[in-house]
């Protein structure tokens, strides 16, 4: 199930987000590498969604 959900995802690891603006259903994200224009999910770690199997182990 998760493979299908993640198949069209892009990951930007070790990237600093400098600024985020929301305009007409799209986020404009200024990063330390390059500007990005797309829908946005920010994963910063932590126990945010236990039903996905997240734990507080670290």
PDB file with SEQRES, HELIX, SHEET and CRYST1 records, atoms N, CA, C and O in Angstrom:
SEQRES   1 A   58  UNK UNK UNK UNK UNK UNK UNK UNK UNK UNK UNK UNK UNK          
SEQRES   2 A   58  UNK UNK UNK UNK UNK UNK UNK UNK UNK UNK UNK UNK UNK          
SEQRES   3 A   58  UNK UNK UNK UNK UNK UNK UNK UNK UNK UNK UNK UNK UNK          
SEQRES   4 A   58  UNK UNK UNK UNK UNK UNK UNK UNK UNK UNK UNK UNK UNK          
SEQRES   5 A   58  UNK UNK UNK UNK UNK UNK                                      
HELIX    1 AA1 UNK A    2  UNK A    6  1                                   5    
HELIX    2 AA2 UNK A   50  UNK A   52  5                                   3    
SHEET    1 AA1 3 UNK A  17  UNK A  23  0                                        
SHEET    2 AA1 3 UNK A  26  UNK A  31 -1                                        
SHEET    3 AA1 3 UNK A  36  UNK A  38 -1                                        
CRYST1    1.000    1.000    1.000  90.00  90.00  90.00 P 1           1          
ATOM      1  N   UNK A   1       0.813  -1.182   0.000  1.00  0.00           N  
ATOM      2  CA  UNK A   1       0.000   0.000   0.000  1.00  0.00           C  
ATOM      3  C   UNK A   1       0.869   1.264   0.000  1.00  0.00           C  
ATOM      4  O   UNK A   1       0.611   2.191  -0.767  1.00  0.00           O  
ATOM      5  N   UNK A   2       1.896   1.304   0.854  1.00  0.00           N  
ATOM      6  CA  UNK A   2       2.716   2.501   0.945  1.00  0.00           C  
ATOM      7  C   UNK A   2       3.585   2.710  -0.285  1.00  0.00           C  
ATOM      8  O   UNK A   2       3.882   3.852  -0.637  1.00  0.00           O  
ATOM      9  N   UNK A   3       4.001   1.626  -0.950  1.00  0.00           N  
ATOM     10  CA  UNK A   3       4.787   1.777  -2.170  1.00  0.00           C  
ATOM     11  C   UNK A   3       4.006   2.547  -3.220  1.00  0.00           C  
ATOM     12  O   UNK A   3       4.566   3.394  -3.916  1.00  0.00           O  
ATOM     13  N   UNK A   4       2.726   2.261  -3.339  1.00  0.00           N  
ATOM     14  CA  UNK A   4       1.896   2.960  -4.316  1.00  0.00           C  
ATOM     15  C   UNK A   4       1.747   4.432  -3.942  1.00  0.00           C  
ATOM     16  O   UNK A   4       1.780   5.296  -4.818  1.00  0.00           O  
ATOM     17  N   UNK A   5       1.584   4.725  -2.662  1.00  0.00           N  
ATOM     18  CA  UNK A   5       1.449   6.106  -2.213  1.00  0.00           C  
ATOM     19  C   UNK A   5       2.734   6.905  -2.407  1.00  0.00           C  
ATOM     20  O   UNK A   5       2.679   8.106  -2.668  1.00  0.00           O  
ATOM     21  N   UNK A   6       3.879   6.258  -2.284  1.00  0.00           N  
ATOM     22  CA  UNK A   6       5.157   6.947  -2.355  1.00  0.00           C  
ATOM     23  C   UNK A   6       5.792   6.932  -3.744  1.00  0.00           C  
ATOM     24  O   UNK A   6       6.855   7.524  -3.931  1.00  0.00           O  
ATOM     25  N   UNK A   7       5.176   6.277  -4.711  1.00  0.00           N  
ATOM     26  CA  UNK A   7       5.813   6.114  -6.016  1.00  0.00           C  
ATOM     27  C   UNK A   7       6.015   7.429  -6.758  1.00  0.00           C  
ATOM     28  O   UNK A   7       6.943   7.530  -7.559  1.00  0.00           O  
ATOM     29  N   UNK A   8       5.196   8.423  -6.526  1.00  0.00           N  
ATOM     30  CA  UNK A   8       5.345   9.716  -7.200  1.00  0.00           C  
ATOM     31  C   UNK A   8       5.945  10.784  -6.288  1.00  0.00           C  
ATOM     32  O   UNK A   8       5.845  11.975  -6.580  1.00  0.00           O  
ATOM     33  N   UNK A   9       6.559  10.369  -5.200  1.00  0.00           N  
ATOM     34  CA  UNK A   9       7.112  11.310  -4.220  1.00  0.00           C  
ATOM     35  C   UNK A   9       8.543  11.694  -4.577  1.00  0.00           C  
ATOM     36  O   UNK A   9       9.275  10.916  -5.189  1.00  0.00           O  
ATOM     37  N   UNK A  10       8.926  12.899  -4.188  1.00  0.00           N  
ATOM     38  CA  UNK A  10      10.307  13.356  -4.311  1.00  0.00           C  
ATOM     39  C   UNK A  10      10.806  13.660  -2.904  1.00  0.00           C  
ATOM     40  O   UNK A  10      10.078  14.221  -2.085  1.00  0.00           O  
ATOM     41  N   UNK A  11      12.034  13.289  -2.636  1.00  0.00           N  
ATOM     42  CA  UNK A  11      12.622  13.488  -1.325  1.00  0.00           C  
ATOM     43  C   UNK A  11      13.784  14.468  -1.438  1.00  0.00           C  
ATOM     44  O   UNK A  11      14.626  14.345  -2.327  1.00  0.00           O  
ATOM     45  N   UNK A  12      13.823  15.428  -0.543  1.00  0.00           N  
ATOM     46  CA  UNK A  12      14.914  16.393  -0.482  1.00  0.00           C  
ATOM     47  C   UNK A  12      15.539  16.265   0.904  1.00  0.00           C  
ATOM     48  O   UNK A  12      15.102  16.907   1.859  1.00  0.00           O  
ATOM     49  N   UNK A  13      16.563  15.429   0.997  1.00  0.00           N  
ATOM     50  CA  UNK A  13      17.201  15.162   2.278  1.00  0.00           C  
ATOM     51  C   UNK A  13      18.314  16.173   2.533  1.00  0.00           C  
ATOM     52  O   UNK A  13      18.932  16.679   1.596  1.00  0.00           O  
ATOM     53  N   UNK A  14      18.559  16.456   3.790  1.00  0.00           N  
ATOM     54  CA  UNK A  14      19.621  17.384   4.200  1.00  0.00           C  
ATOM     55  C   UNK A  14      19.513  18.718   3.464  1.00  0.00           C  
ATOM     56  O   UNK A  14      20.513  19.272   3.007  1.00  0.00           O  
ATOM     57  N   UNK A  15      18.295  19.218   3.357  1.00  0.00           N  
ATOM     58  CA  UNK A  15      18.027  20.473   2.656  1.00  0.00           C  
ATOM     59  C   UNK A  15      17.395  21.456   3.622  1.00  0.00           C  
ATOM     60  O   UNK A  15      16.396  21.144   4.269  1.00  0.00           O  
ATOM     61  N   UNK A  16      17.971  22.634   3.720  1.00  0.00           N  
ATOM     62  CA  UNK A  16      17.436  23.668   4.594  1.00  0.00           C  
ATOM     63  C   UNK A  16      16.337  24.432   3.862  1.00  0.00           C  
ATOM     64  O   UNK A  16      16.539  24.900   2.741  1.00  0.00           O  
ATOM     65  N   UNK A  17      15.181  24.555   4.496  1.00  0.00           N  
ATOM     66  CA  UNK A  17      14.086  25.350   3.957  1.00  0.00           C  
ATOM     67  C   UNK A  17      14.274  26.783   4.438  1.00  0.00           C  
ATOM     68  O   UNK A  17      14.276  27.049   5.640  1.00  0.00           O  
ATOM     69  N   UNK A  18      14.431  27.704   3.489  1.00  0.00           N  
ATOM     70  CA  UNK A  18      14.697  29.099   3.817  1.00  0.00           C  
ATOM     71  C   UNK A  18      13.398  29.895   3.924  1.00  0.00           C  
ATOM     72  O   UNK A  18      13.262  30.740   4.808  1.00  0.00           O  
ATOM     73  N   UNK A  19      12.443  29.630   3.029  1.00  0.00           N  
ATOM     74  CA  UNK A  19      11.186  30.369   3.017  1.00  0.00           C  
ATOM     75  C   UNK A  19      10.111  29.528   2.343  1.00  0.00           C  
ATOM     76  O   UNK A  19      10.405  28.750   1.435  1.00  0.00           O  
ATOM     77  N   UNK A  20       8.858  29.684   2.789  1.00  0.00           N  
ATOM     78  CA  UNK A  20       7.726  28.990   2.187  1.00  0.00           C  
ATOM     79  C   UNK A  20       6.605  29.992   1.972  1.00  0.00           C  
ATOM     80  O   UNK A  20       6.225  30.721   2.888  1.00  0.00           O  
ATOM     81  N   UNK A  21       6.079  30.022   0.751  1.00  0.00           N  
ATOM     82  CA  UNK A  21       4.924  30.858   0.428  1.00  0.00           C  
ATOM     83  C   UNK A  21       3.862  29.989  -0.227  1.00  0.00           C  
ATOM     84  O   UNK A  21       4.182  29.071  -0.983  1.00  0.00           O  
ATOM     85  N   UNK A  22       2.604  30.277   0.061  1.00  0.00           N  
ATOM     86  CA  UNK A  22       1.492  29.524  -0.515  1.00  0.00           C  
ATOM     87  C   UNK A  22       0.751  30.422  -1.500  1.00  0.00           C  
ATOM     88  O   UNK A  22       0.272  31.496  -1.136  1.00  0.00           O  
ATOM     89  N   UNK A  23       0.661  29.970  -2.757  1.00  0.00           N  
ATOM     90  CA  UNK A  23      -0.024  30.741  -3.794  1.00  0.00           C  
ATOM     91  C   UNK A  23      -0.818  29.793  -4.690  1.00  0.00           C  
ATOM     92  O   UNK A  23      -0.238  28.931  -5.350  1.00  0.00           O  
ATOM     93  N   UNK A  24      -2.125  29.946  -4.715  1.00  0.00           N  
ATOM     94  CA  UNK A  24      -3.011  29.219  -5.629  1.00  0.00           C  
ATOM     95  C   UNK A  24      -2.764  27.707  -5.616  1.00  0.00           C  
ATOM     96  O   UNK A  24      -2.413  27.121  -6.640  1.00  0.00           O  
ATOM     97  N   UNK A  25      -2.948  27.091  -4.468  1.00  0.00           N  
ATOM     98  CA  UNK A  25      -2.851  25.634  -4.290  1.00  0.00           C  
ATOM     99  C   UNK A  25      -1.453  25.047  -4.459  1.00  0.00           C  
ATOM    100  O   UNK A  25      -1.310  23.825  -4.474  1.00  0.00           O  
ATOM    101  N   UNK A  26      -0.436  25.862  -4.584  1.00  0.00           N  
ATOM    102  CA  UNK A  26       0.931  25.371  -4.723  1.00  0.00           C  
ATOM    103  C   UNK A  26       1.824  26.116  -3.730  1.00  0.00           C  
ATOM    104  O   UNK A  26       1.674  27.319  -3.520  1.00  0.00           O  
ATOM    105  N   UNK A  27       2.744  25.383  -3.131  1.00  0.00           N  
ATOM    106  CA  UNK A  27       3.722  25.988  -2.238  1.00  0.00           C  
ATOM    107  C   UNK A  27       4.971  26.361  -3.039  1.00  0.00           C  
ATOM    108  O   UNK A  27       5.448  25.575  -3.857  1.00  0.00           O  
ATOM    109  N   UNK A  28       5.482  27.534  -2.804  1.00  0.00           N  
ATOM    110  CA  UNK A  28       6.749  27.984  -3.372  1.00  0.00           C  
ATOM    111  C   UNK A  28       7.766  27.911  -2.239  1.00  0.00           C  
ATOM    112  O   UNK A  28       7.674  28.655  -1.262  1.00  0.00           O  
ATOM    113  N   UNK A  29       8.733  27.014  -2.375  1.00  0.00           N  
ATOM    114  CA  UNK A  29       9.664  26.720  -1.298  1.00  0.00           C  
ATOM    115  C   UNK A  29      11.071  27.129  -1.715  1.00  0.00           C  
ATOM    116  O   UNK A  29      11.602  26.622  -2.703  1.00  0.00           O  
ATOM    117  N   UNK A  30      11.664  28.034  -0.971  1.00  0.00           N  
ATOM    118  CA  UNK A  30      13.062  28.408  -1.193  1.00  0.00           C  
ATOM    119  C   UNK A  30      13.913  27.528  -0.284  1.00  0.00           C  
ATOM    120  O   UNK A  30      13.719  27.508   0.931  1.00  0.00           O  
ATOM    121  N   UNK A  31      14.851  26.806  -0.877  1.00  0.00           N  
ATOM    122  CA  UNK A  31      15.708  25.903  -0.108  1.00  0.00           C  
ATOM    123  C   UNK A  31      17.170  26.290  -0.280  1.00  0.00           C  
ATOM    124  O   UNK A  31      17.511  27.184  -1.055  1.00  0.00           O  
ATOM    125  N   UNK A  32      18.016  25.599   0.455  1.00  0.00           N  
ATOM    126  CA  UNK A  32      19.452  25.837   0.358  1.00  0.00           C  
ATOM    127  C   UNK A  32      20.019  25.329  -0.967  1.00  0.00           C  
ATOM    128  O   UNK A  32      21.128  25.704  -1.345  1.00  0.00           O  
ATOM    129  N   UNK A  33      19.274  24.484  -1.673  1.00  0.00           N  
ATOM    130  CA  UNK A  33      19.757  23.924  -2.937  1.00  0.00           C  
ATOM    131  C   UNK A  33      19.123  24.576  -4.162  1.00  0.00           C  
ATOM    132  O   UNK A  33      19.829  25.093  -5.028  1.00  0.00           O  
ATOM    133  N   UNK A  34      17.790  24.552  -4.236  1.00  0.00           N  
ATOM    134  CA  UNK A  34      17.098  25.110  -5.398  1.00  0.00           C  
ATOM    135  C   UNK A  34      15.658  25.408  -5.024  1.00  0.00           C  
ATOM    136  O   UNK A  34      15.137  24.828  -4.072  1.00  0.00           O  
ATOM    137  N   UNK A  35      15.000  26.310  -5.760  1.00  0.00           N  
ATOM    138  CA  UNK A  35      13.581  26.580  -5.477  1.00  0.00           C  
ATOM    139  C   UNK A  35      12.713  25.411  -5.943  1.00  0.00           C  
ATOM    140  O   UNK A  35      13.009  24.756  -6.942  1.00  0.00           O  
ATOM    141  N   UNK A  36      11.642  25.168  -5.199  1.00  0.00           N  
ATOM    142  CA  UNK A  36      10.727  24.065  -5.497  1.00  0.00           C  
ATOM    143  C   UNK A  36       9.321  24.633  -5.534  1.00  0.00           C  
ATOM    144  O   UNK A  36       8.960  25.453  -4.689  1.00  0.00           O  
ATOM    145  N   UNK A  37       8.516  24.202  -6.511  1.00  0.00           N  
ATOM    146  CA  UNK A  37       7.112  24.604  -6.595  1.00  0.00           C  
ATOM    147  C   UNK A  37       6.273  23.341  -6.684  1.00  0.00           C  
ATOM    148  O   UNK A  37       6.243  22.694  -7.731  1.00  0.00           O  
ATOM    149  N   UNK A  38       5.586  22.977  -5.593  1.00  0.00           N  
ATOM    150  CA  UNK A  38       4.714  21.816  -5.582  1.00  0.00           C  
ATOM    151  C   UNK A  38       3.909  21.732  -4.302  1.00  0.00           C  
ATOM    152  O   UNK A  38       4.032  22.570  -3.409  1.00  0.00           O  
ATOM    153  N   UNK A  39       3.089  20.711  -4.235  1.00  0.00           N  
ATOM    154  CA  UNK A  39       2.372  20.453  -2.991  1.00  0.00           C  
ATOM    155  C   UNK A  39       3.397  19.993  -1.969  1.00  0.00           C  
ATOM    156  O   UNK A  39       4.465  19.505  -2.341  1.00  0.00           O  
ATOM    157  N   UNK A  40       3.091  20.138  -0.697  1.00  0.00           N  
ATOM    158  CA  UNK A  40       4.135  20.040   0.311  1.00  0.00           C  
ATOM    159  C   UNK A  40       3.758  19.145   1.471  1.00  0.00           C  
ATOM    160  O   UNK A  40       2.656  19.231   2.013  1.00  0.00           O  
ATOM    161  N   UNK A  41       4.694  18.282   1.844  1.00  0.00           N  
ATOM    162  CA  UNK A  41       4.639  17.540   3.101  1.00  0.00           C  
ATOM    163  C   UNK A  41       6.013  17.689   3.737  1.00  0.00           C  
ATOM    164  O   UNK A  41       7.031  17.398   3.111  1.00  0.00           O  
ATOM    165  N   UNK A  42       6.035  18.141   4.975  1.00  0.00           N  
ATOM    166  CA  UNK A  42       7.299  18.288   5.689  1.00  0.00           C  
ATOM    167  C   UNK A  42       7.374  17.195   6.746  1.00  0.00           C  
ATOM    168  O   UNK A  42       6.507  17.105   7.614  1.00  0.00           O  
ATOM    169  N   UNK A  43       8.403  16.369   6.674  1.00  0.00           N  
ATOM    170  CA  UNK A  43       8.630  15.327   7.669  1.00  0.00           C  
ATOM    171  C   UNK A  43       9.864  15.717   8.464  1.00  0.00           C  
ATOM    172  O   UNK A  43      10.978  15.716   7.941  1.00  0.00           O  
ATOM    173  N   UNK A  44       9.661  16.047   9.713  1.00  0.00           N  
ATOM    174  CA  UNK A  44      10.787  16.504  10.534  1.00  0.00           C  
ATOM    175  C   UNK A  44      11.117  15.538  11.664  1.00  0.00           C  
ATOM    176  O   UNK A  44      11.906  15.872  12.549  1.00  0.00           O  
ATOM    177  N   UNK A  45      10.532  14.357  11.648  1.00  0.00           N  
ATOM    178  CA  UNK A  45      10.813  13.361  12.672  1.00  0.00           C  
ATOM    179  C   UNK A  45       9.847  13.460  13.834  1.00  0.00           C  
ATOM    180  O   UNK A  45       9.022  14.372  13.889  1.00  0.00           O  
ATOM    181  N   UNK A  46       9.945  12.545  14.742  1.00  0.00           N  
ATOM    182  CA  UNK A  46       9.094  12.557  15.929  1.00  0.00           C  
ATOM    183  C   UNK A  46       7.943  11.580  15.820  1.00  0.00           C  
ATOM    184  O   UNK A  46       7.692  11.015  14.756  1.00  0.00           O  
ATOM    185  N   UNK A  47       7.256  11.388  16.909  1.00  0.00           N  
ATOM    186  CA  UNK A  47       6.145  10.452  16.998  1.00  0.00           C  
ATOM    187  C   UNK A  47       4.861  11.184  16.610  1.00  0.00           C  
ATOM    188  O   UNK A  47       4.089  11.593  17.477  1.00  0.00           O  
ATOM    189  N   UNK A  48       4.638  11.345  15.320  1.00  0.00           N  
ATOM    190  CA  UNK A  48       3.495  12.121  14.880  1.00  0.00           C  
ATOM    191  C   UNK A  48       2.315  11.258  14.415  1.00  0.00           C  
ATOM    192  O   UNK A  48       1.176  11.723  14.438  1.00  0.00           O  
ATOM    193  N   UNK A  49       2.563  10.027  14.000  1.00  0.00           N  
ATOM    194  CA  UNK A  49       1.482   9.211  13.455  1.00  0.00           C  
ATOM    195  C   UNK A  49       1.736   7.744  13.825  1.00  0.00           C  
ATOM    196  O   UNK A  49       2.290   6.984  13.030  1.00  0.00           O  
ATOM    197  N   UNK A  50       1.338   7.365  15.005  1.00  0.00           N  
ATOM    198  CA  UNK A  50       1.651   6.032  15.545  1.00  0.00           C  
ATOM    199  C   UNK A  50       1.055   4.906  14.714  1.00  0.00           C  
ATOM    200  O   UNK A  50       1.621   3.813  14.700  1.00  0.00           O  
ATOM    201  N   UNK A  51      -0.054   5.117  14.025  1.00  0.00           N  
ATOM    202  CA  UNK A  51      -0.668   4.040  13.246  1.00  0.00           C  
ATOM    203  C   UNK A  51       0.167   3.647  12.037  1.00  0.00           C  
ATOM    204  O   UNK A  51      -0.081   2.602  11.436  1.00  0.00           O  
ATOM    205  N   UNK A  52       1.154   4.464  11.667  1.00  0.00           N  
ATOM    206  CA  UNK A  52       2.075   4.104  10.582  1.00  0.00           C  
ATOM    207  C   UNK A  52       3.254   3.292  11.099  1.00  0.00           C  
ATOM    208  O   UNK A  52       4.120   2.887  10.323  1.00  0.00           O  
ATOM    209  N   UNK A  53       3.290   3.054  12.391  1.00  0.00           N  
ATOM    210  CA  UNK A  53       4.381   2.283  12.972  1.00  0.00           C  
ATOM    211  C   UNK A  53       5.475   3.146  13.594  1.00  0.00           C  
ATOM    212  O   UNK A  53       6.534   2.639  13.963  1.00  0.00           O  
ATOM    213  N   UNK A  54       5.222   4.438  13.709  1.00  0.00           N  
ATOM    214  CA  UNK A  54       6.209   5.318  14.342  1.00  0.00           C  
ATOM    215  C   UNK A  54       6.318   4.982  15.826  1.00  0.00           C  
ATOM    216  O   UNK A  54       5.342   4.597  16.470  1.00  0.00           O  
ATOM    217  N   UNK A  55       7.519   5.137  16.342  1.00  0.00           N  
ATOM    218  CA  UNK A  55       7.715   4.885  17.766  1.00  0.00           C  
ATOM    219  C   UNK A  55       8.589   5.975  18.361  1.00  0.00           C  
ATOM    220  O   UNK A  55       9.133   6.803  17.631  1.00  0.00           O  
ATOM    221  N   UNK A  56       8.726   5.982  19.665  1.00  0.00           N  
ATOM    222  CA  UNK A  56       9.559   6.973  20.328  1.00  0.00           C  
ATOM    223  C   UNK A  56      10.965   6.464  20.612  1.00  0.00           C  
ATOM    224  O   UNK A  56      11.650   6.996  21.486  1.00  0.00           O  
ATOM    225  N   UNK A  57      11.402   5.446  19.889  1.00  0.00           N  
ATOM    226  CA  UNK A  57      12.721   4.858  20.109  1.00  0.00           C  
ATOM    227  C   UNK A  57      13.824   5.841  19.709  1.00  0.00           C  
ATOM    228  O   UNK A  57      14.893   5.844  20.319  1.00  0.00           O  
ATOM    229  N   UNK A  58      13.585   6.662  18.711  1.00  0.00           N  
ATOM    230  CA  UNK A  58      14.590   7.637  18.309  1.00  0.00           C  
ATOM    231  C   UNK A  58      14.876   7.537  16.903  1.00  0.00           C  
ATOM    232  O   UNK A  58      15.704   8.287  16.386  1.00  0.00           O  
TER     233      UNK A  58                                                      
END                                                                             
